[in-house]
Each structure stands twice: as C-alpha cells, then as structure tokens.
Amino acid sequence: MTTSVAPGRRIHPAWIVAATAFVAVLAAAGFRSVPGVFMDPLHMEFGWSHAVIGLAMSVNMTLFGVTAPFAAALMDKFGVRPILAGAMVLIAGGTFLSIFMTASWQLVLLWGVLVGIGTGSISMGFVAIVATRWFVARRGLVTGVLTASSSTGQLIFLPVVAAVTTHYGWRWAAGLVAIASIATVPLVLAFMRNRPADKGVGPYGADIDDAPAAATAGFRAAFDGLALGLRTPAFWLLAGSFAICGMTTNGLIGTHFIPAAHDHGMPTTMAAGLLATVGIFDVAGTIASGWFTDRFDPRLLLGIYYTGRAASLALLPSLLSAHAGPSTWVFIIFYGLDWVATVPPTIALCRNYFGDRTPIVFGWAFASHQIGAAIAAAGAGWLRDQQGNYDMAFFIAAGLCIVAAGMCLAVRSPVPPSRGSIPQAVKDTQSV
C-alpha cells in the first residue's frame, strides 16, 4: 500500500512522468514528419515511385501498430524505462543509417522495420499505460495531452525538416531527426518510472495504489489481451473504426498530403507548413477531446468526430490550390481539430470494458489503426500512380469515415468497472 504525495511536495510525481512521456512521444513524432517531405526528393534522386516509398511507410505503420501490445507487455515485465529508451535508440539508428541507403530494400528495412518497431513502442499503448497507471483524476485530459504531443512534434519538426530538406537536402534533415531522438534518452533514464509505488505515492487523485502488481508473462500477456478483445463485440467495433481512423490520418493525409498539394502547384515548404498547422489545431482539438471525454458519452463524441472528418475529406480535392487560399484553410482548421481527437474516447471505452487490461487490449486496437494506415499509405500511392491525382483516395476515405461513425454509435454502453472489479468484457464472455 502506498500513500498519496506528501503535503510538502509541490508536484505529484505523476505529472513529472507525464511530462517525460510527452517529450518522448514528441521526439518520436519527429520521424512522422519525414515521409511526406522526403517523398519527392527520394523519387527524384533514386527514381523510386510513390508506390515503392508508400510500401516502406506501410511496413512502418504496420509495425508501428503491431508492436504496441507487445511493447505494453514488455513494459509490464521489464519496466517502462528500458523499453522506452531502447525504442528511442532504434528510431535514431534507423533514421541516421538511412542517410547512407542506396536501394529501396534498405528504405524498407530502415524506415519500415527499425523505425517502425521503435515508434510502435512509443505509441498510444504507451500513452494508455501512463494515463491508466498514474492518474485517476484528470485521466481523460492527460490522455488528450499525451496524444496531442504527437501533433506537437509534427508542429515543431515539419517546418524545420522541410526547410532543411529544401536548402541542404534530405540527408541533413534525417540526421536532425536522429539527433533529436537520441537526445531524449538521458531524460527518459532520469525521470521515467514504472508505477506510482516506485515513488512511494498513489496515482494522482487517489490516496493509495491498489492496482494489481505488474504482469510478468511478457508476450503471453499480449496474446491473452488479444484473445480477450476478440471475444468482445465492442472490441471489433472499436478496432474497426480505429482502423479507418488510421487510414484517414497517418496513412492518407500524414503520408500523402504534401505530394497531393504539390500536384496542385503548391510549393513543398508551404504544404509542409500547412500540415504543421494541422498539428496546431490538433493539439487544441485533442486536449479538448480529453476534457469532453471526462464529461460526455465517448460513443457520441466518436460519432461526431468521424462525421466531421468525412465532410473535410470529401471537400479536400476542391479546396486545394497553389497558393493556400481561404478554402484550403477551411480544411486545415476543421480537419486539424479532428486529427487524433478520437484517441481519448476510444481509450475511455476500452477502459470501461477491459479495466486494468486496457493498455494491452487498446494496443491491439491501435494495431488495427496502423494496419489501416498501412493500407491507405500504399493504396493512395497506387491510386496516385494510376490516376495522376489523389481525388479518389480522398473520396473513398470520406465514405469510410461515415462507416466508422456508425460503428462507434453501435457500441453498447459499457458499465465502468471499479478498481479491482471484473472488467465488462470478462463478464460478457462469461455469459456466452
């Protein structure tokens, strides 16, 4: 049993851990800003098609998602700090070594495999671990802030990466991302901790830490979490809608917005600036979503978010222009507010169904998110090669968002479990 933070202590350790997690996710997001900026330079230097570069990003996004539940299980077994530090080293190594690549298979290996595993270990599964272990009060808000840190990284890195690429070449930009990733490791080693008990306190908002002891089953815990999710109808709806979320964010816009804007005559630096601006509105939208999630039905929020995203994507082909006029800004604002606002309510629904198993089960939902992103990254590139533009990709994405809204609204209202109680998903499967 641990006690709450001592009266004389001004800052609860949970906030220090959350701040460290924010910086780690932000640094990992540096690589997320690279593909769209590098696509045209790689095409021009090596002659690789959009589809080939999209394939490398598909591998990256698939591993980015599939790694999440296994990383969550390894964090339970070995602790958060060593897994997080190792992930940052992988991101830095894969990005730095890409400076010397000469063949497309090296692109797949470095960007796809190494960076994919590294970023997957610092994805939304990691966010779920920090939010559920360290916070009882303000859990939704913290989830929103940590989720927004990815967009903050995009906001910081995109204009810099684009400017460095334009003036000095993509290799210098890749080196910059590698340096930012490796510089985070000392911070992680100094301030990250596994559980509140490590600091002799309870989670923020609770007097004691009565959460169960960390699991030690490693990869088996990851597969157990998948089995639990597959037996629960709500998981299929959440994972399916989250796959569409990945298709319509990281896979489509994150990878292809800059070349799509370039097709309309927009300079690369301007397009990168717009995509970074999406990050500004996304920070506001995701933090607000966390606040809303603490107060409103997460299912209703998800229905609204996906419907709004559908409208934005359907209009995008007619809004793009060479000079980023007012119509383009309409998309940037509304789409930006909605970019990853879906994460806090999705984690909240998983928490209500799966209790303390949320990080691993949500990790599998996030895996579906990234598999969807991988499909869109490769598929949109293929459509661009076939048709000469991205219009059909945007229209298909808009239709899928309507499907996602319906799936979220179809989730049965869960009963929030008390700490230590049997999760709703377990009760459901026991009654089958």
C-alpha positions as CSV (number, residue, x, y, z in Angstrom):
1,M,0.0,0.0,0.0
2,T,1.3,3.4,-0.9
3,T,0.2,6.8,0.3
4,S,-0.5,10.0,-1.7
5,V,2.1,12.6,-2.2
6,A,3.4,14.2,0.9
7,P,1.8,17.6,1.9
8,G,5.1,19.4,1.5
9,R,5.7,18.1,-2.1
10,R,4.6,20.7,-4.6
11,I,4.4,18.5,-7.7
12,H,2.9,15.0,-7.8
13,P,5.4,12.6,-9.5
14,A,2.6,11.6,-11.9
15,W,3.0,15.0,-13.6
16,I,6.8,14.5,-14.0
17,V,6.2,11.1,-15.6
18,A,3.6,12.6,-17.9
19,A,5.9,15.4,-18.9
20,T,8.7,12.9,-19.7
21,A,6.2,10.8,-21.7
22,F,5.1,14.0,-23.6
23,V,8.7,14.7,-24.6
24,A,9.4,11.1,-25.7
25,V,6.2,11.0,-27.8
26,L,7.1,14.4,-29.3
27,A,10.6,13.2,-30.2
28,A,9.3,10.0,-31.8
29,A,6.9,12.2,-33.8
30,G,9.9,13.8,-35.5
31,F,10.1,10.8,-37.8
32,R,6.3,11.1,-38.5
33,S,7.1,14.4,-40.2
34,V,9.7,12.9,-42.6
35,P,7.8,10.7,-45.2
36,G,5.7,13.4,-46.8
37,V,8.6,15.8,-47.0
38,F,11.1,13.2,-48.3
39,M,8.8,11.5,-50.9
40,D,9.5,13.8,-53.8
41,P,13.3,14.2,-53.1
42,L,13.6,10.4,-52.9
43,H,11.6,10.0,-56.1
44,M,13.9,12.5,-57.9
45,E,17.2,11.1,-56.6
46,F,16.6,7.4,-56.8
47,G,13.7,7.1,-59.3
48,W,11.6,5.3,-56.7
49,S,7.8,5.5,-57.4
50,H,5.3,6.9,-54.9
51,A,4.0,3.3,-54.5
52,V,7.5,2.0,-53.5
53,I,8.0,4.7,-51.0
54,G,4.5,4.2,-49.8
55,L,5.3,0.5,-49.3
56,A,8.1,1.4,-46.9
57,M,5.7,3.5,-44.9
58,S,3.2,0.7,-45.0
59,V,5.7,-1.6,-43.3
60,N,6.5,1.2,-40.8
61,M,2.8,1.8,-40.0
62,T,2.1,-1.9,-39.7
63,L,4.9,-2.5,-37.2
64,F,4.1,0.8,-35.5
65,G,0.7,-0.7,-34.6
66,V,1.5,-4.4,-34.1
67,T,4.4,-3.5,-31.8
68,A,2.2,-1.6,-29.4
69,P,0.6,-4.5,-27.5
70,F,3.9,-6.4,-27.3
71,A,5.7,-3.2,-26.1
72,A,3.0,-2.8,-23.4
73,A,3.5,-6.4,-22.3
74,L,7.3,-5.9,-22.2
75,M,6.9,-2.7,-20.2
76,D,4.9,-4.8,-17.6
77,K,7.7,-7.4,-17.5
78,F,10.8,-5.3,-17.6
79,G,9.6,-1.8,-16.8
80,V,8.8,1.3,-18.8
81,R,12.1,3.0,-18.7
82,P,14.4,0.4,-20.5
83,I,11.8,-0.3,-23.2
84,L,11.3,3.4,-23.9
85,A,15.0,4.2,-24.0
86,G,15.6,1.3,-26.3
87,A,12.8,2.5,-28.6
88,M,14.4,5.9,-28.9
89,V,17.7,4.3,-29.9
90,L,16.0,2.3,-32.6
91,I,14.4,5.4,-34.1
92,A,17.7,7.3,-34.0
93,G,19.6,4.4,-35.5
94,G,17.1,3.7,-38.3
95,T,16.8,7.3,-39.3
96,F,20.6,8.0,-39.2
97,L,21.5,4.9,-41.2
98,S,19.0,5.9,-43.9
99,I,21.5,8.7,-44.9
100,F,23.7,6.0,-46.5
101,M,21.0,4.0,-48.3
102,T,21.2,3.4,-52.0
103,A,18.4,0.8,-52.7
104,S,14.7,0.6,-52.0
105,W,15.0,-2.5,-49.8
106,Q,17.2,-0.5,-47.4
107,L,14.4,2.0,-47.2
108,V,12.0,-0.7,-46.2
109,L,14.4,-2.2,-43.7
110,L,15.4,1.1,-42.0
111,W,12.3,3.2,-42.2
112,G,9.9,0.3,-42.2
113,V,11.3,-2.2,-39.8
114,L,13.7,-0.4,-37.4
115,V,11.9,2.9,-37.1
116,G,8.5,1.0,-37.2
117,I,9.4,-1.1,-34.1
118,G,10.8,2.0,-32.3
119,T,7.9,4.3,-32.9
120,G,5.5,1.4,-32.1
121,S,6.9,1.1,-28.7
122,I,6.1,4.8,-28.0
123,S,2.6,4.8,-29.5
124,M,-0.9,5.0,-28.0
125,G,-0.4,1.9,-26.0
126,F,2.4,3.7,-24.1
127,V,0.0,6.7,-23.6
128,A,-2.6,4.3,-22.2
129,I,-0.1,2.9,-19.7
130,V,0.9,6.3,-18.4
131,A,-2.7,7.6,-18.2
132,T,-4.2,4.5,-16.5
133,R,-1.3,3.8,-14.1
134,W,-0.5,7.2,-12.9
135,F,-3.9,9.1,-13.0
136,V,-7.3,8.6,-11.5
137,A,-8.4,12.2,-11.7
138,R,-7.8,14.0,-15.0
139,R,-7.2,10.8,-16.8
140,G,-9.1,11.8,-19.9
141,L,-7.3,15.2,-20.0
142,V,-3.9,13.6,-19.6
143,T,-4.7,11.1,-22.4
144,G,-5.6,14.1,-24.6
145,V,-2.5,16.0,-23.8
146,L,-0.2,13.0,-24.4
147,T,-1.9,12.2,-27.6
148,A,-1.6,15.8,-28.7
149,S,2.2,15.6,-28.1
150,S,2.5,13.6,-31.4
151,S,0.9,16.6,-33.2
152,T,3.1,19.0,-31.3
153,G,6.1,17.0,-32.6
154,Q,4.7,17.4,-36.1
155,L,4.2,21.1,-35.5
156,I,7.8,21.5,-34.4
157,F,9.6,19.2,-36.8
158,L,7.6,19.6,-40.1
159,P,8.6,23.2,-41.0
160,V,12.2,22.5,-39.8
161,V,12.5,19.2,-41.8
162,A,11.0,20.9,-44.9
163,A,13.3,23.9,-44.7
164,V,16.4,21.8,-44.1
165,T,15.5,19.4,-46.9
166,T,14.9,22.3,-49.3
167,H,18.1,24.1,-48.5
168,Y,20.5,21.3,-47.6
169,G,19.0,18.1,-48.8
170,W,17.0,15.2,-47.1
171,R,20.1,13.6,-45.6
172,W,20.8,16.6,-43.3
173,A,17.1,16.5,-42.3
174,A,17.3,12.8,-41.4
175,G,20.4,13.5,-39.3
176,L,18.5,16.2,-37.4
177,V,15.6,13.8,-36.6
178,A,18.2,11.2,-35.4
179,I,19.8,13.7,-33.1
180,A,16.5,14.7,-31.6
181,S,15.6,11.1,-30.9
182,I,18.9,10.1,-29.2
183,A,18.9,13.3,-27.1
184,T,15.7,12.2,-25.4
185,V,17.3,9.0,-23.9
186,P,19.0,10.7,-20.9
187,L,15.7,12.4,-20.0
188,V,13.9,9.1,-20.0
189,L,16.5,7.4,-17.9
190,A,16.5,10.2,-15.3
191,F,12.7,10.8,-14.9
192,M,10.6,7.9,-16.2
193,R,9.3,5.4,-13.6
194,N,7.2,2.3,-14.0
195,R,4.4,2.7,-11.3
196,P,3.4,5.2,-8.6
197,A,4.7,2.8,-6.0
198,D,8.2,3.4,-7.3
199,K,7.9,6.9,-5.9
200,G,6.1,5.9,-2.8
201,V,2.8,7.5,-3.8
202,G,-0.6,6.6,-5.2
203,P,-1.9,7.6,-8.6
204,Y,-2.9,11.3,-9.0
205,G,-6.3,11.6,-7.5
206,A,-6.1,8.5,-5.3
207,D,-4.8,8.1,-1.7
208,I,-3.4,4.6,-2.4
209,D,-2.3,2.5,-5.3
210,D,-4.5,-0.6,-5.2
211,A,-3.8,-1.6,-8.8
212,P,-2.6,-5.2,-9.3
213,A,1.1,-6.0,-9.5
214,A,2.7,-5.8,-12.8
215,A,2.3,-8.8,-15.1
216,T,5.3,-10.9,-15.8
217,A,4.0,-13.1,-18.7
218,G,5.7,-11.0,-21.4
219,F,4.5,-11.8,-24.9
220,R,1.9,-14.2,-23.5
221,A,0.1,-11.3,-21.8
222,A,-0.1,-9.6,-25.3
223,F,-1.7,-12.7,-26.8
224,D,-4.1,-13.0,-23.8
225,G,-5.1,-9.4,-24.3
226,L,-5.9,-10.1,-28.0
227,A,-7.9,-13.2,-27.1
228,L,-9.9,-11.2,-24.6
229,G,-10.6,-8.5,-27.2
230,L,-11.6,-10.9,-29.9
231,R,-14.3,-12.4,-27.7
232,T,-15.9,-9.0,-27.1
233,P,-18.2,-7.4,-29.8
234,A,-17.3,-3.9,-28.7
235,F,-13.6,-4.5,-29.4
236,W,-14.4,-5.4,-33.1
237,L,-16.4,-2.2,-33.5
238,L,-13.7,-0.1,-31.8
239,A,-10.8,-1.8,-33.6
240,G,-12.7,-1.5,-37.0
241,S,-13.4,2.2,-36.5
242,F,-9.9,2.8,-35.3
243,A,-8.5,1.1,-38.5
244,I,-10.5,3.7,-40.5
245,C,-9.1,6.4,-38.3
246,G,-5.6,5.3,-39.2
247,M,-6.5,5.1,-42.9
248,T,-7.7,8.7,-42.9
249,T,-4.9,10.3,-40.8
250,N,-1.4,8.8,-40.8
251,G,-2.0,6.7,-43.9
252,L,-3.6,9.2,-46.2
253,I,-3.0,12.8,-45.0
254,G,0.2,12.2,-43.0
255,T,1.9,10.4,-45.9
256,H,0.3,12.0,-49.0
257,F,-0.9,15.5,-48.2
258,I,2.3,17.2,-49.2
259,P,2.6,15.4,-52.6
260,A,-1.1,15.9,-53.2
261,A,-0.8,19.6,-52.5
262,H,2.3,19.7,-54.8
263,D,0.1,18.2,-57.6
264,H,-2.0,21.4,-57.3
265,G,1.1,23.6,-57.7
266,M,1.8,24.3,-54.1
267,P,5.5,24.5,-53.0
268,T,6.7,21.8,-50.7
269,T,7.6,24.2,-47.9
270,M,4.1,25.7,-48.0
271,A,2.4,22.3,-47.9
272,A,4.6,21.2,-45.0
273,G,3.7,24.4,-43.2
274,L,0.0,23.7,-43.7
275,L,0.5,20.2,-42.4
276,A,2.3,21.5,-39.4
277,T,-0.6,23.9,-38.8
278,V,-2.9,20.9,-38.7
279,G,-0.8,20.0,-35.7
280,I,-1.6,23.3,-34.0
281,F,-5.4,22.8,-34.3
282,D,-4.9,19.1,-33.4
283,V,-3.3,20.0,-30.1
284,A,-6.3,22.1,-29.2
285,G,-8.8,19.5,-30.5
286,T,-7.2,16.5,-28.8
287,I,-6.9,18.3,-25.4
288,A,-10.5,19.4,-25.7
289,S,-11.5,15.9,-26.6
290,G,-9.8,14.6,-23.4
291,W,-11.8,17.2,-21.4
292,F,-15.0,16.2,-23.2
293,T,-14.3,12.5,-22.6
294,D,-14.3,13.1,-18.8
295,R,-17.8,14.6,-19.2
296,F,-19.7,13.2,-22.1
297,D,-20.6,9.8,-23.7
298,P,-17.5,8.7,-25.7
299,R,-19.6,6.9,-28.3
300,L,-21.4,10.2,-29.2
301,L,-18.1,12.1,-29.4
302,L,-16.6,9.5,-31.8
303,G,-19.7,9.7,-34.0
304,I,-19.4,13.4,-34.2
305,Y,-15.6,13.3,-34.9
306,Y,-15.8,10.7,-37.7
307,T,-18.7,12.5,-39.4
308,G,-16.8,15.8,-39.3
309,R,-13.7,14.1,-40.8
310,A,-15.8,12.7,-43.6
311,A,-17.0,16.1,-44.6
312,S,-13.5,17.5,-44.6
313,L,-12.0,14.8,-46.7
314,A,-14.9,14.8,-49.2
315,L,-14.3,18.6,-49.8
316,L,-10.5,18.5,-49.9
317,P,-10.0,17.9,-53.7
318,S,-11.9,21.1,-54.4
319,L,-10.2,23.1,-51.6
320,L,-6.5,22.6,-52.5
321,S,-4.9,25.4,-54.5
322,A,-1.4,26.5,-55.4
323,H,-1.5,29.4,-53.0
324,A,-3.3,28.0,-50.0
325,G,-6.3,30.3,-50.2
326,P,-9.2,30.6,-47.7
327,S,-10.8,27.3,-49.0
328,T,-7.6,25.4,-48.1
329,W,-7.6,26.9,-44.6
330,V,-11.2,25.6,-44.1
331,F,-9.8,22.1,-44.4
332,I,-6.7,22.8,-42.3
333,I,-8.8,24.1,-39.4
334,F,-11.7,21.6,-39.3
335,Y,-9.5,18.5,-40.1
336,G,-6.9,19.6,-37.7
337,L,-9.3,19.8,-34.8
338,D,-10.3,16.3,-35.6
339,W,-7.0,14.6,-36.4
340,V,-6.5,12.4,-33.3
341,A,-9.4,13.6,-31.2
342,T,-10.7,10.0,-31.5
343,V,-8.0,8.6,-29.1
344,P,-9.2,9.8,-25.7
345,P,-12.8,8.5,-26.1
346,T,-11.6,5.2,-27.6
347,I,-9.2,4.6,-24.7
348,A,-12.1,5.5,-22.3
349,L,-14.4,2.9,-23.9
350,C,-11.6,0.3,-23.7
351,R,-11.1,1.2,-20.1
352,N,-14.8,0.7,-19.3
353,Y,-14.7,-2.7,-21.0
354,F,-11.3,-4.1,-20.0
355,G,-10.3,-2.3,-16.8
356,D,-6.6,-2.8,-15.9
357,R,-6.0,-4.8,-19.1
358,T,-6.7,-1.7,-21.1
359,P,-3.1,-0.9,-22.2
360,I,-2.6,-4.3,-23.9
361,V,-6.1,-4.6,-25.4
362,F,-6.0,-1.0,-26.6
363,G,-2.6,-1.8,-28.0
364,W,-4.3,-4.3,-30.3
365,A,-6.9,-1.7,-31.3
366,F,-4.1,0.6,-32.1
367,A,-2.5,-2.2,-34.2
368,S,-5.7,-2.2,-36.3
369,H,-5.3,1.6,-36.6
370,Q,-1.8,1.3,-38.1
371,I,-2.8,-1.6,-40.3
372,G,-5.4,0.7,-41.7
373,A,-2.8,3.4,-42.1
374,A,-0.5,1.0,-43.9
375,I,-3.2,0.0,-46.4
376,A,-4.0,3.7,-47.1
377,A,-0.3,4.7,-47.4
378,A,0.2,2.0,-50.1
379,G,-3.2,2.2,-51.7
380,A,-3.2,6.0,-52.0
381,G,0.2,5.9,-53.6
382,W,-1.0,3.3,-56.1
383,L,-4.1,5.3,-56.9
384,R,-1.9,8.4,-57.5
385,D,0.3,6.4,-59.9
386,Q,-2.7,5.1,-61.7
387,Q,-4.9,8.2,-62.0
388,G,-2.4,11.0,-61.7
389,N,-4.1,12.5,-58.6
390,Y,-5.4,11.7,-55.1
391,D,-9.0,12.6,-55.6
392,M,-10.4,9.1,-55.5
393,A,-8.4,8.3,-52.4
394,F,-9.9,11.3,-50.6
395,F,-13.5,10.3,-51.6
396,I,-13.0,6.7,-50.5
397,A,-11.6,7.9,-47.2
398,A,-14.7,10.2,-46.6
399,G,-17.1,7.2,-47.2
400,L,-15.1,5.1,-44.7
401,C,-15.4,7.7,-42.1
402,I,-19.2,7.5,-42.3
403,V,-18.9,3.8,-41.7
404,A,-16.7,4.4,-38.7
405,A,-19.2,6.8,-37.2
406,G,-21.9,4.2,-37.4
407,M,-19.7,1.5,-35.8
408,C,-18.9,3.7,-32.8
409,L,-22.5,4.6,-32.3
410,A,-23.3,0.9,-32.3
411,V,-21.1,0.1,-29.4
412,R,-23.2,-1.0,-26.4
413,S,-23.0,1.3,-23.4
414,P,-20.5,-0.3,-21.1
415,V,-20.6,-0.3,-17.3
416,P,-17.4,1.3,-15.9
417,P,-15.6,-1.2,-13.7
418,S,-14.4,-0.2,-10.2
419,R,-10.8,-0.8,-9.4
420,G,-10.1,-4.4,-8.9
421,S,-13.5,-5.5,-10.3
422,I,-14.1,-7.9,-13.2
423,P,-13.9,-5.9,-16.5
424,Q,-17.1,-5.7,-18.5
425,A,-15.5,-7.7,-21.3
426,V,-14.8,-10.6,-18.9
427,K,-18.4,-10.6,-17.7
428,D,-19.7,-10.6,-21.3
429,T,-17.6,-13.6,-22.3
430,Q,-18.5,-15.5,-19.1
431,S,-22.2,-15.1,-20.0
432,V,-21.7,-16.6,-23.5
